[in-house]
Amino acid sequence: MTTYVFRVWLQPHPPLGFEPDEEVWRDIEIDGSHTLAAFHEAIFDAFDRWESHAYEFITRDENGIALRSYVHPMLYEGGTSWRPMDDEEIDRFIQQAVPDDATEATKERFRDLQSNPPPEGDAAETTVDELDPEELGALSYTFDMGDNWEHYIELQEAREGSLDGDQTVVDEQGAAPSQYPDLDEQ
């Protein structure tokens, strides 16, 4: 069994008035046998959220390319991780969003994953260990598909042994914003 510590950064969200002066993150310790749904609950609690919404995790390689989506159990349909893109859409995306110094192999990998998306995963059925965190580039996590609170997740530590108890916050920086900021006061 393996225990992991992940750093979960909350990304700035200017439309909701969240533009912090310092990075806002939480380090969450979680057992590899816990599901992504349990990881979601830990993030939900760590950022002082109170109303549940849909969420999605996306695994990414070392170049940031999306590899697979793991969705809230109520969204899970067993389809593809995302809508396939046609060649014209892929070319446009590569031209506009992929760094110029990206290798041709990276662009081809992106092209393949976008034209032939992998099957989506069910967050309630997928454990943290199944993601192979020590080999994974990173994770992204989106909470509340309407407001789209974006998070970037990176492995900080992995150690042998089982976590005694539930997942927990072991370190943090910055104040979490309100889940529903009052836009009139900004």
ABEGO torsion letter per residue (X at the ends): XBBBBBBBBBBBBAAAGBBBABBBBBBBBBBAABBAAAAAAAAAAAAGBABBBBBBBBBBBAAGBBABBBBBAAABAGBBABBBBBAAAAAAAAAAABBAABBAAAAAAAAAAAABBBBBBBAAABBAAAAGAAABABBBBBBGAAAGBBBBBBBABBBBEBBBEBBBBABBBEBBBBABBBAAAX
